[in-house]
Amino acid sequence: HELNILKTISQRHENLPNFFGVFTDCDELKVPRLWFMMELCHLGPITRLLKQWIKKNLINQMEQEKLIAYALQSSLKALSYLHQSG
């Protein structure tokens, strides 16, 4: 039931990737792991994108800070939405 709620909530907010489900397995030391299957962000994590832009001198310090602020703002909006949704 909780998985269906997560699927529904993830589809209602623009800052949340679509949630598809979960699965479990164990690592090589037999430690259990829980995996969340979510929509693929084809550009990868924002940290990798920033590193590439910095390396190629495509973004200055002020632009980096603006991008980070935008990402944090979007993440906080999504977190607030999840909190309000229980």
C-alpha positions in Angstrom: 0.0 0.0 0.0 2.8 2.5 0.9 4.5 1.8 -2.5 1.3 2.8 -4.3 1.2 6.0 -2.2 4.8 6.8 -3.1 4.1 6.2 -6.8 1.1 8.6 -6.7 2.9 11.3 -4.8 5.9 11.2 -7.1 3.7 11.8 -10.1 2.0 14.9 -8.6 5.0 17.1 -8.1 7.3 18.6 -10.7 10.4 18.3 -8.6 10.0 14.6 -7.8 11.3 11.9 -10.1 8.8 9.1 -10.9 8.9 6.3 -8.4 8.6 2.8 -9.8 9.2 0.5 -6.9 11.7 -1.1 -4.5 13.8 -4.3 -4.4 16.2 -5.8 -1.9 19.4 -7.8 -2.2 22.6 -8.4 -0.3 26.1 -7.1 -0.9 29.2 -9.4 -1.0 29.3 -9.4 2.8 25.6 -10.5 3.0 24.5 -7.1 4.3 20.9 -6.4 3.2 20.3 -3.5 0.9 17.1 -1.7 -0.1 17.0 -0.1 -3.6 14.5 2.5 -4.8 13.8 2.4 -8.5 13.1 5.9 -9.8 13.0 7.7 -13.1 16.4 8.0 -14.8 17.9 11.5 -14.7 19.7 11.2 -18.1 22.2 14.0 -17.3 23.2 12.3 -14.1 23.7 13.9 -10.7 24.0 17.6 -10.6 27.5 17.3 -9.0 28.8 15.5 -12.0 27.3 18.1 -14.3 28.8 20.9 -12.3 32.3 19.3 -12.3 32.1 18.9 -16.1 31.2 22.6 -16.5 33.9 23.8 -14.1 36.5 21.6 -15.8 35.6 23.1 -19.2 35.3 26.6 -17.8 31.7 26.8 -18.9 30.4 28.2 -15.6 31.7 30.9 -13.3 31.5 31.1 -9.5 28.3 33.1 -9.4 26.6 30.8 -11.9 27.6 27.8 -9.9 26.1 29.3 -6.8 22.9 30.1 -8.6 22.6 26.6 -10.0 23.2 25.1 -6.5 20.6 27.5 -5.0 18.1 26.4 -7.7 18.8 22.7 -7.0 18.4 23.2 -3.3 15.2 25.2 -3.7 13.7 22.5 -5.9 14.7 19.8 -3.5 13.2 21.6 -0.6 10.0 22.2 -2.5 9.8 18.4 -3.1 10.6 17.6 0.5 8.0 20.0 1.7 5.4 18.4 -0.6 6.3 14.9 0.6 6.0 16.1 4.2 2.6 17.6 3.6 1.5 14.4 1.9 2.3 12.4 5.0 
